[in-house]
Amino acid sequence: MRIHAFHHLYQQRQALSTKAFNARGSKVDRCIYCQVASKNCICDFQPNIDSDVAVMLIVSDNEVFKPSNTGRLILDTLKEGYAFQWNRTEPDPQMLSLLDNPAYQPLLVFPADYVEDQTRVVQSALPTFCGDKKPLIILLDGSWREARRIFRKSPYLNHLPVVSIEPQAISQYMMRKSDNEQHLATAEVAILVLEQLGDTRASTKLDSWFRVFREAYMLSKTQMKPDQTRPELKRYQLED
C-alpha cells in the first residue's frame, strides 16, 4: 500500500497530541492506516490507478483522528494528493505554494449558495475550464459546520474558483450522523467532481473503494448486523 499525505498528517498530529482522541468506537483495535478494525483491515486492497487529477484536503481540527473520515479514501485512490491541517492565520506555506502554482487549476468545492461573489462559481464544463492545467480539487474535510467555518474564515481561499455540487441522491454515508441527508461525505463529493472532470475511471474506483470502506467499518459496529461475507469487497476485487 502507499503511505500518503493523510497518513503523514495523522502521524504528525498524533506526535503533537497531548491526550488521546476518545470518540465513539475508540476502544476498537484499529489499523492505523485504513482505520477499520484490524481484523477487517482493507489496506492490502488499496486502489492502484493513474489519474490526471490532483486533490488537496484542508482538514478541520480533529477530523484526521476520526475513524469515520472518508477523505483518506480519496488519497488512497488519487496518487497525487495533499492533506493540510487548517489554520486561519498561519496556513501551511506548501499549501499556499500549490494554490499559486501555474501548472494547476485549483477548484474549491463548496455549495454555490454560500458564495457571496457568484462570479467565482464555475459555470462551464470543468475540462474546458481547466484547459491545459492539471485540475487540483480542493475539499474542506470535516463536519458541515466545520467546513463552513473554513470557507468563511480562510482569506487565502477567497480568490479561488468554486465548483458547486448538487447531489441527485441521498448520501450513502452511514458511519456518522448528519443533520441533512443531502450532506455528502467528502469521498462522495470527490466522486461527483471526478465524474464532472471526465475521469470516470477514478470516479468509479473511488465509489467502489468508498463502499468497501463503509462495509468494513460497519463490521465493527456491535449494534449492527452487517453481512459478514463482505460482498462489496468481493465485487471490488472482481473489478480488477
C-alpha positions, 0 to 999 in steps of 0.5 A: 500500500502507499503511505500518503499525505493523510497518513503523514498528517495523522502521524504528525498530529498524533506526535503533537497530541497531548491526550488521546482522541476518545470518540465513539468506537475508540476502544476498537483495535484499529489499523492505523492506516485504513482505520477499520478494525484490524481484523477487517483491515482493507489496506492490502486492497488499496486502489492502484490507478493513474489519474490526471487529477490532483486533490488537496484536503484542508482538514478541520481540527480533529477530523484526521483522528476520526475513524469515520473520515472518508477523505483518506479514501480519496488519497488512497485512490488519487496518487497525487494528493495533499492533506493540510491541517487548517489554520486561519492565520498561519496556513501551511506555506506548501499549501499556499505554494500549490494554490499559486502554482501555474501548472494547476487549476485549483477548484474549491468545492463548496455549495454555490449558495454560500458564495457571496461573489457568484462570479467565482462559481464555475459555470462551464464544463470543468475540462474546458475550464481547466484547459491545459492545467492539471485540475487540483480539487480542493475539499474542506474535510470535516463536519458541515459546520466545520467546513463552513467555518473554513470557507468563511474564515480562510482569506487565502481561499477567497480568490479561488474558483468554486465548483458547486455540487448538487447531489441527485441522491441521498448520501450513502454515508452511514458511519456518522450522523448528519443533520441533512441527508443531502450532506455528502461525505467528502469521498462522495463529493470527490466522486461527483467532481471526478465524474464532472472532470471526465475521469470516470475511471477514478470516479468509479474506483473511488465509489467502489473503494468508498463502499468497501470502506463503509462495509468494513467499518460497519463490521465493527459496529456491535449494534449492527448486523452487517453481512459478514461475507463482505460482498462489496469487497468481493465485487471490488476485487472482481473489478480488477 
